[in-house]
């Protein structure tokens, strides 16, 4: 049942009881005192019961919504932590970052990448995917990214009502940029062209935009540090 319809039902019942109480007070009690008083007492008791039940139901729904909102925020943080750790490798000069960064190191790195006006794909990116000019691009590294993108899209559609508008907009932008990255890799897979000419600018801009959105979400108070 829609929430708006649910809220309307108790209001209509209480209005009906008020009208009944007025009718009882002015028409029944003057003629049939005992019957009128009993009816009025029952109406007051029924109204009080409905009010209490309505409050309990709404209180339970608020607790449920708050619990879901916390779980949604935690799951969003876990996904963003994964995205950041995958994408940062291709815009940083460190080919082998530490397997597990401390909380301080993680946020220092996030702050550093967010503050840069322009991010370029690192030499590590080209060395990893193109060790020799004759090698074809391997996309296995991004299989997990593709699956995570699909999961994020499904997750956002299912739980958007439990997200703040700012968080929802940021996740939509991250989805758009992730889709752009995946499309860039598909182009590299389909066509034998120089990677610099096809995706360098587009992909670096997409990664930079995602990092900025992750930083913005971090500033919303959402935890995005989930070391293994």
Backbone bond lengths (Angstrom), bond angles and torsions (degrees), N, CA, C in turn:
res aa  C-N    CA-C-N  psi(-1)  N-CA   C-N-CA  omega(-1)  CA-C   N-CA-C  phi
1 X - - - 1.462 - - 1.525 109.50 -
2 X 1.346 118.51 129.42 1.461 120.33 178.85 1.512 111.60 -57.16
3 X 1.346 115.56 146.31 1.457 120.55 -176.66 1.523 111.52 -61.05
4 X 1.342 117.72 -37.80 1.465 120.67 -178.65 1.528 110.73 -65.15
5 X 1.354 116.83 -40.55 1.462 120.35 178.69 1.513 110.69 -66.75
6 X 1.349 115.98 -39.01 1.468 119.79 179.46 1.526 110.80 -62.40
7 X 1.312 117.05 -41.01 1.461 120.02 -179.66 1.513 111.61 -67.20
8 X 1.344 118.01 -29.17 1.458 121.77 -176.71 1.529 111.51 -70.95
9 X 1.334 117.64 -34.12 1.468 121.70 -174.74 1.525 112.39 -60.62
10 X 1.368 119.89 -53.15 1.475 118.16 178.80 1.521 113.38 -60.39
11 X 1.318 116.90 -35.49 1.468 120.10 179.61 1.518 110.56 -63.60
12 X 1.337 116.88 -44.10 1.470 120.41 179.62 1.525 111.22 -64.99
13 X 1.348 116.31 -39.32 1.468 119.71 179.32 1.523 110.66 -64.26
14 X 1.345 116.31 -45.20 1.466 120.15 -179.55 1.523 110.80 -64.88
15 X 1.344 117.01 -40.15 1.475 119.29 176.47 1.521 110.56 -62.28
16 X 1.338 116.05 -39.77 1.457 119.37 177.94 1.514 112.28 -62.86
17 X 1.353 115.97 -40.18 1.467 119.94 178.35 1.520 111.38 -66.93
18 X 1.328 117.33 -37.35 1.473 120.51 177.74 1.526 110.47 -63.16
19 X 1.338 115.89 -44.69 1.474 119.80 179.01 1.527 110.16 -63.15
20 X 1.344 115.17 -42.84 1.469 118.94 178.05 1.531 110.81 -61.54
21 X 1.354 117.19 -41.35 1.467 120.83 178.96 1.508 111.96 -61.95
22 X 1.343 117.33 -39.38 1.463 120.57 178.68 1.535 111.24 -66.62
23 X 1.346 113.95 -42.84 1.473 117.85 177.86 1.525 110.36 -62.24
24 X 1.336 114.80 -43.99 1.463 119.65 179.97 1.525 111.13 -62.56
25 X 1.321 117.23 -42.69 1.470 121.76 -176.18 1.536 111.97 -66.19
26 X 1.326 115.52 -42.29 1.468 118.47 -173.46 1.537 113.41 -93.96
27 X 1.325 118.68 -22.54 1.462 119.73 -174.93 1.525 114.41 -113.80
28 X 1.342 117.37 -37.08 1.461 119.31 -174.68 1.524 112.01 -92.29
29 X 1.337 117.12 -47.72 1.473 120.68 -176.81 1.526 112.62 -59.06
30 X 1.344 120.01 -42.79 1.488 118.50 179.18 1.527 113.21 -59.87
31 X 1.327 117.35 -26.71 1.467 120.45 -177.15 1.529 111.35 -99.20
32 X 1.347 116.11 -48.89 1.467 121.56 -178.47 1.535 108.11 -120.31
33 X 1.303 115.80 87.13 1.476 121.34 -172.64 1.527 112.57 -58.17
34 X 1.320 117.38 -54.96 1.472 120.33 -176.03 1.524 111.82 -61.88
35 X 1.303 115.80 -46.47 1.478 119.66 179.43 1.517 111.03 -62.45
36 X 1.329 115.54 -44.18 1.464 119.45 -179.02 1.517 112.58 -63.34
37 X 1.353 116.70 -42.50 1.471 119.93 179.93 1.529 110.52 -64.79
38 X 1.333 116.72 -41.98 1.470 119.95 178.75 1.530 111.33 -63.01
39 X 1.319 115.33 -43.16 1.465 118.84 178.63 1.527 111.08 -63.41
40 X 1.326 116.48 -41.54 1.466 119.82 179.91 1.527 111.28 -65.03
41 X 1.348 116.35 -41.66 1.462 120.49 178.48 1.529 110.73 -62.54
42 X 1.337 116.10 -42.79 1.468 119.96 178.29 1.525 111.54 -64.13
43 X 1.336 116.48 -38.07 1.468 120.11 179.49 1.523 110.55 -66.12
44 X 1.357 116.15 -41.75 1.471 119.48 178.87 1.533 110.04 -64.53
45 X 1.325 117.01 -43.29 1.467 120.81 179.47 1.532 110.88 -63.09
46 X 1.343 116.53 -42.67 1.468 120.40 179.18 1.523 111.04 -63.48
47 X 1.350 116.27 -41.96 1.466 119.49 178.43 1.510 111.93 -63.43
48 X 1.349 115.81 -41.87 1.467 119.88 179.07 1.523 110.67 -64.36
49 X 1.338 116.97 -41.22 1.470 121.18 179.16 1.522 111.03 -63.18
50 X 1.324 116.36 -44.86 1.474 120.27 179.47 1.519 110.64 -62.93
51 X 1.338 116.20 -41.68 1.466 120.11 178.98 1.529 110.97 -60.75
52 X 1.353 116.83 -44.76 1.467 120.79 -178.99 1.525 111.11 -65.72
53 X 1.344 116.37 -43.83 1.460 119.48 179.24 1.521 111.56 -63.45
54 X 1.327 115.17 -41.40 1.470 119.60 178.81 1.518 110.69 -62.29
55 X 1.331 116.86 -41.61 1.478 120.41 179.09 1.518 111.01 -65.55
56 X 1.338 117.25 -41.80 1.468 120.89 179.83 1.529 111.51 -64.43
57 X 1.329 116.23 -41.23 1.472 120.15 179.44 1.524 110.54 -64.79
58 X 1.336 116.07 -44.69 1.463 119.45 179.63 1.526 111.29 -65.68
59 X 1.346 116.37 -38.38 1.460 120.17 178.25 1.523 111.02 -63.53
60 X 1.328 116.60 -41.95 1.461 120.56 177.73 1.529 110.95 -64.08
61 X 1.342 116.10 -40.73 1.459 119.55 178.97 1.521 111.51 -65.50
62 X 1.335 116.63 -37.24 1.470 119.62 178.22 1.523 110.47 -65.13
63 X 1.334 116.86 -41.73 1.470 120.35 177.58 1.522 111.27 -63.46
64 X 1.327 115.53 -42.22 1.464 119.95 179.29 1.528 110.81 -64.22
65 X 1.337 115.95 -43.71 1.455 119.58 -179.71 1.526 111.19 -64.89
66 X 1.329 116.55 -41.06 1.458 120.33 179.07 1.521 110.92 -63.54
67 X 1.337 116.54 -41.31 1.459 120.60 178.25 1.525 111.14 -63.42
68 X 1.329 116.48 -42.86 1.464 120.13 178.60 1.527 111.18 -66.41
69 X 1.326 116.70 -39.80 1.464 120.20 178.94 1.530 110.73 -60.81
70 X 1.328 116.88 -41.25 1.467 120.44 178.77 1.520 111.20 -65.43
71 X 1.336 116.74 -41.36 1.465 120.29 178.72 1.522 111.06 -66.67
72 X 1.337 116.46 -38.85 1.471 120.59 178.08 1.525 110.35 -63.58
73 X 1.325 117.45 -45.10 1.456 121.31 179.67 1.539 110.76 -62.51
74 X 1.327 116.15 -39.57 1.467 119.28 178.99 1.523 111.40 -66.19
75 X 1.335 116.20 -42.37 1.475 119.27 179.82 1.517 110.90 -67.37
76 X 1.310 117.23 -38.68 1.469 120.71 175.92 1.526 109.84 -59.67
77 X 1.336 116.97 -45.49 1.456 120.84 179.06 1.512 112.68 -59.93
78 X 1.326 117.70 -39.34 1.466 121.21 179.07 1.525 111.02 -64.54
79 X 1.332 116.56 -42.54 1.461 120.05 -179.91 1.529 110.97 -66.43
80 X 1.326 116.66 -41.47 1.465 119.59 -179.71 1.526 111.10 -66.88
81 X 1.314 117.06 -35.21 1.463 120.83 176.56 1.524 109.88 -61.24
82 X 1.329 116.60 -41.85 1.465 120.84 178.30 1.535 110.48 -65.95
83 X 1.340 117.22 -47.48 1.462 120.03 -179.17 1.530 111.29 -58.38
84 X 1.319 116.23 -44.67 1.460 119.89 -178.07 1.525 111.00 -62.20
85 X 1.319 117.40 -44.73 1.455 120.47 -177.29 1.519 112.53 -68.52
86 X 1.338 117.67 -27.86 1.460 120.26 176.39 1.527 110.67 -76.23
87 X 1.330 116.37 -47.57 1.464 120.26 -171.49 1.521 113.97 -78.48
88 X 1.322 117.49 -29.10 1.466 119.51 -176.19 1.531 111.65 -63.59
89 X 1.348 117.16 -26.81 1.464 119.73 -178.08 1.517 112.08 -61.68
90 X 1.339 116.53 -24.84 1.450 120.06 -173.55 1.527 113.55 -96.67
91 X 1.333 116.48 3.16 1.468 119.66 176.48 1.532 111.13 -131.33
92 X 1.328 117.40 10.76 1.461 120.72 177.03 1.511 109.18 -118.02
93 X 1.328 115.44 157.01 1.461 120.89 -176.47 1.518 112.80 -84.88
94 X 1.352 116.21 -6.68 1.467 118.69 -179.77 1.516 109.36 -88.43
95 X 1.317 118.56 110.16 1.463 120.28 -177.08 1.515 113.43 -68.18
96 X 1.345 117.13 -28.95 1.458 120.19 -178.26 1.528 109.61 -132.67
97 X 1.324 115.86 81.58 1.472 118.38 179.43 1.512 110.17 -66.22
98 X 1.322 118.00 160.48 1.455 119.99 179.31 1.525 111.60 -55.49
99 X 1.327 115.71 144.01 1.461 119.94 -178.80 1.521 111.09 -61.06
100 X 1.323 115.83 -37.01 1.465 119.40 -178.97 1.520 109.57 -136.50
101 X 1.313 115.41 110.75 1.451 120.47 179.10 1.521 109.97 -84.13
102 X 1.317 115.16 146.71 1.458 118.75 172.37 1.524 108.36 -69.57
103 X 1.329 115.76 166.10 1.461 119.74 179.72 1.523 110.98 -58.36
104 X 1.325 116.61 -43.67 1.463 120.91 -179.23 1.522 110.75 -64.46
105 X 1.340 117.61 -44.24 1.467 120.82 179.65 1.525 111.10 -63.71
106 X 1.321 115.98 -40.39 1.461 119.76 -179.33 1.521 111.44 -60.93
107 X 1.331 116.77 -49.50 1.459 119.59 -177.14 1.527 112.24 -73.54
108 X 1.316 117.39 -27.96 1.466 119.77 172.98 1.525 110.27 -63.72
109 X 1.332 115.78 -41.47 1.466 119.92 179.05 1.520 111.00 -67.68
110 X 1.319 116.81 -41.44 1.456 120.59 177.19 1.527 110.42 -62.27
111 X 1.323 116.83 -44.55 1.467 121.53 178.75 1.527 110.95 -61.72
112 X 1.320 116.33 -42.37 1.459 121.09 -178.23 1.527 111.37 -63.83
113 X 1.329 117.02 -47.79 1.463 120.36 -178.71 1.527 111.19 -68.73
114 X 1.322 117.60 -35.13 1.455 120.74 178.95 1.525 111.75 -67.16
115 X 1.322 117.32 -33.27 1.462 121.28 -175.77 1.530 112.97 -78.12
116 X 1.323 117.64 -15.84 1.465 119.69 -178.66 1.523 110.57 -72.24
117 X 1.325 115.19 137.47 1.455 120.05 179.27 1.516 111.95 -73.96
118 X 1.333 116.02 -27.71 1.461 119.35 -178.27 1.518 109.10 -147.10
119 X 1.326 115.54 134.66 1.459 121.06 176.44 1.525 108.96 -113.27
120 X 1.315 115.62 135.17 1.457 121.57 176.12 1.518 109.63 -115.26
121 X 1.320 114.80 149.10 1.456 118.22 175.76 1.522 108.88 -62.81
122 X 1.314 115.50 136.01 1.462 120.61 -174.94 1.526 111.30 -80.33
123 X 1.332 117.35 160.48 1.471 120.42 174.04 1.523 111.82 -56.25
124 X 1.313 116.44 -31.10 1.463 119.86 179.19 1.522 110.91 -59.43
125 X 1.333 116.57 -36.95 1.457 119.72 179.48 1.523 111.13 -59.97
126 X 1.326 116.44 -48.31 1.457 120.21 -177.78 1.527 111.30 -70.50
127 X 1.335 116.70 -37.60 1.456 119.65 178.66 1.519 111.50 -66.03
128 X 1.323 115.54 -35.30 1.460 119.54 -177.54 1.526 110.84 -71.16
129 X 1.340 116.51 -45.62 1.454 119.46 -175.23 1.522 113.42 -91.86
130 X 1.330 117.86 -20.22 1.455 120.75 -178.18 1.527 110.30 -133.60
131 X 1.338 117.97 67.80 1.461 119.12 179.75 1.525 112.67 -66.03
132 X 1.343 116.56 -28.47 1.465 120.58 175.24 1.520 108.40 -137.58
133 X 1.321 117.59 148.99 1.470 120.01 -176.99 1.524 112.98 -58.49
134 X 1.333 117.65 -27.15 1.464 119.41 -176.85 1.514 113.51 -86.65
135 X 1.344 116.34 -8.44 1.463 119.26 -178.59 1.523 110.69 -73.98
136 X 1.308 114.13 144.41 1.460 119.75 175.38 1.524 109.52 -91.07
137 X 1.304 114.91 154.04 1.458 120.12 -177.14 1.523 110.84 -67.47
138 X 1.310 115.86 134.03 1.463 121.45 175.20 1.523 108.39 -107.13
139 X 1.322 115.61 127.76 1.459 120.03 -176.41 1.526 113.07 -103.44
140 X 1.323 117.37 9.56 1.464 117.71 -175.87 1.521 112.00 -60.85
141 X 1.355 116.74 -31.50 1.457 120.26 179.84 1.528 111.66 -61.02
142 X 1.347 115.54 -26.89 1.462 119.29 -175.73 1.527 113.10 -102.24
143 X 1.321 116.88 7.93 1.464 118.82 175.09 1.529 110.51 -60.84
144 X 1.334 115.57 -44.42 1.464 119.81 178.96 1.512 111.85 -64.02
145 X 1.335 116.35 -36.62 1.459 120.44 178.34 1.523 110.84 -65.11
146 X 1.328 116.42 -40.75 1.460 120.66 178.70 1.522 111.01 -63.76
147 X 1.322 117.28 -45.23 1.458 120.53 179.08 1.532 110.88 -64.39
148 X 1.332 116.24 -38.99 1.460 119.94 179.68 1.522 111.02 -67.78
149 X 1.328 116.82 -35.16 1.463 120.61 176.05 1.537 110.34 -61.81
150 X 1.330 116.39 -45.11 1.461 120.08 178.78 1.528 110.64 -63.01
151 X 1.323 115.18 -41.20 1.468 119.19 -179.67 1.526 110.35 -65.03
152 X 1.333 117.39 -42.10 1.459 121.04 178.95 1.524 110.69 -62.11
153 X 1.323 116.75 -40.87 1.464 120.81 179.79 1.526 110.82 -63.26
154 X 1.330 116.65 -46.52 1.469 120.45 178.97 1.531 110.70 -64.92
155 X 1.311 115.83 -41.14 1.461 121.32 -178.47 1.521 110.86 -63.69
156 X 1.326 116.20 -44.09 1.471 120.78 -178.86 1.525 110.93 -64.36
157 X 1.340 117.14 -39.90 1.464 120.59 -179.82 1.529 111.19 -68.58
158 X 1.329 116.87 -34.16 1.464 120.94 -175.77 1.523 112.60 -78.66
159 X 1.349 116.48 -35.10 1.470 119.71 -171.26 1.527 113.72 -119.35
160 X 1.334 117.86 18.07 1.462 119.12 -175.91 1.525 112.03 -61.09
161 X 1.345 118.38 -28.72 1.467 120.54 -178.42 1.524 111.84 -68.86
162 X 1.335 117.59 -14.99 1.462 121.15 178.69 1.531 111.49 -100.45
163 X 1.330 117.11 13.22 1.462 121.66 -179.74 1.523 110.14 -113.14
164 X 1.343 114.89 148.66 1.452 119.10 171.74 1.527 108.99 -67.41
165 X 1.339 118.46 149.93 1.472 120.30 -179.76 1.524 112.89 -54.50
166 X 1.359 117.67 -39.59 1.461 120.22 -179.26 1.526 111.17 -64.97
167 X 1.325 116.56 -40.51 1.463 120.45 178.25 1.523 110.66 -65.91
168 X 1.311 115.92 -41.85 1.468 120.20 179.40 1.533 111.29 -60.74
169 X 1.316 116.96 -44.12 1.465 121.11 179.60 1.531 111.21 -64.74
170 X 1.334 116.92 -40.72 1.464 120.49 179.11 1.523 111.16 -63.94
171 X 1.325 117.18 -41.04 1.461 120.44 179.34 1.523 111.35 -66.92
172 X 1.317 116.93 -35.80 1.466 120.23 176.66 1.528 110.56 -64.28
173 X 1.334 116.82 -39.65 1.466 120.47 177.70 1.522 110.89 -66.92
174 X 1.332 117.34 -40.60 1.465 120.63 177.43 1.528 110.41 -62.50
175 X 1.320 116.82 -41.74 1.470 119.90 177.35 1.525 110.93 -60.95
176 X 1.318 116.08 -43.90 1.473 119.68 -179.25 1.521 111.16 -61.65
177 X 1.337 116.06 -42.18 1.465 119.83 -179.10 1.531 111.65 -71.89
178 X 1.319 117.33 -37.42 1.465 119.86 176.31 1.528 110.72 -62.94
179 X 1.323 115.76 -41.47 1.464 119.47 177.60 1.525 110.29 -61.49
180 X 1.324 117.35 -38.66 1.466 121.20 177.85 1.528 110.77 -63.51
181 X 1.336 117.89 -42.11 1.461 121.58 178.53 1.522 110.86 -61.80
182 X 1.321 116.05 -44.89 1.464 120.46 -179.71 1.522 110.56 -64.49
183 X 1.322 117.47 -39.81 1.464 120.54 177.26 1.522 111.20 -64.40
184 X 1.336 117.55 -37.35 1.459 120.65 177.42 1.524 111.03 -61.99
185 X 1.319 116.20 -42.52 1.461 118.97 179.19 1.521 111.75 -68.20
186 X 1.312 116.56 -34.81 1.464 119.12 176.08 1.522 111.18 -64.59
187 X 1.322 116.57 -36.44 1.467 119.74 175.87 1.520 110.98 -63.53
188 X 1.318 116.31 -42.44 1.459 119.31 179.24 1.522 111.56 -65.01
189 X 1.312 115.10 -30.69 1.456 119.09 179.39 1.526 111.58 -73.46
190 X 1.324 116.23 -33.50 1.462 120.91 -174.32 1.527 113.13 -84.72
191 X 1.356 116.78 -34.84 1.453 120.04 -171.60 1.522 111.28 -119.35
192 X 1.292 115.76 139.89 1.460 121.05 177.34 1.527 108.87 -90.15
193 X 1.296 114.23 83.88 1.464 120.25 178.49 1.509 107.94 -133.69
194 X 1.323 116.07 164.86 1.454 120.54 178.82 1.518 110.30 -65.30
195 X 1.313 115.53 130.89 1.459 119.47 -176.98 1.518 111.41 -62.52
196 X 1.334 117.48 -35.49 1.456 119.61 -179.45 1.525 111.52 -60.39
197 X 1.319 117.27 -35.16 1.452 121.51 -176.59 1.521 112.51 -77.67
198 X 1.307 116.46 -22.49 1.463 119.84 -172.87 1.515 113.14 -98.19
199 X 1.316 115.86 -48.25 1.460 117.05 -167.62 1.521 116.49 -126.20
200 X 1.304 119.26 -13.08 1.466 119.61 -173.44 1.514 112.58 -52.28
201 X 1.326 116.41 -53.57 1.459 120.25 -176.79 1.532 111.00 -68.43
202 X 1.324 116.08 -47.56 1.464 120.48 -177.69 1.520 111.72 -62.65
203 X 1.334 116.34 -44.85 1.458 119.08 -176.30 1.525 112.07 -70.94
204 X 1.308 117.16 -41.27 1.464 119.03 179.45 1.528 111.00 -64.26
205 X 1.342 117.38 -37.72 1.459 120.56 176.80 1.534 111.06 -65.35
206 X 1.330 116.27 -39.74 1.465 119.96 179.39 1.521 110.63 -65.53
207 X 1.330 116.94 -44.05 1.462 120.47 179.62 1.524 110.27 -63.73
208 X 1.331 116.65 -41.86 1.460 120.04 179.27 1.527 110.90 -62.75
209 X 1.323 116.88 -41.24 1.461 120.57 179.29 1.529 111.14 -64.44
210 X 1.326 116.82 -40.48 1.467 120.44 179.24 1.523 110.19 -64.38
211 X 1.332 117.02 -43.41 1.466 120.57 179.74 1.521 110.69 -62.46
212 X 1.320 117.45 -39.99 1.463 120.37 178.52 1.531 111.23 -65.61
213 X 1.326 117.10 -37.80 1.465 119.79 178.00 1.531 110.58 -69.01
214 X 1.337 116.58 -37.96 1.466 120.02 176.86 1.530 109.68 -62.55
215 X 1.320 116.20 -42.15 1.468 119.97 178.35 1.523 110.83 -63.87
216 X 1.326 116.70 -40.67 1.466 121.06 178.91 1.532 110.46 -62.89
217 X 1.331 116.15 -42.20 1.469 120.52 178.66 1.520 110.56 -65.94
218 X 1.333 116.50 -38.01 1.469 120.53 175.49 1.527 110.40 -58.82
219 X 1.334 117.02 -40.33 1.464 121.09 179.43 1.532 112.06 -70.64
220 X 1.319 117.63 -16.25 1.464 120.29 174.86 1.528 111.51 -75.60
221 X 1.323 116.35 -7.86 1.461 119.97 179.67 1.515 114.12 98.09
222 X 1.327 117.01 11.14 1.458 121.13 -179.68 1.521 109.69 -88.65
223 X 1.300 117.02 129.23 1.471 122.07 -178.67 1.520 108.89 -71.15
224 X 1.340 117.41 127.30 1.456 121.42 179.02 1.526 111.53 -128.09
225 X 1.316 116.58 19.50 1.467 120.51 178.65 1.515 108.25 -112.38
226 X 1.340 116.63 106.85 1.458 121.96 -178.11 1.524 109.58 -132.54
227 X 1.332 118.08 73.44 1.467 119.78 179.49 1.507 111.12 -64.87
228 X 1.328 115.66 146.33 1.473 120.64 -178.97 1.521 110.65 -68.67
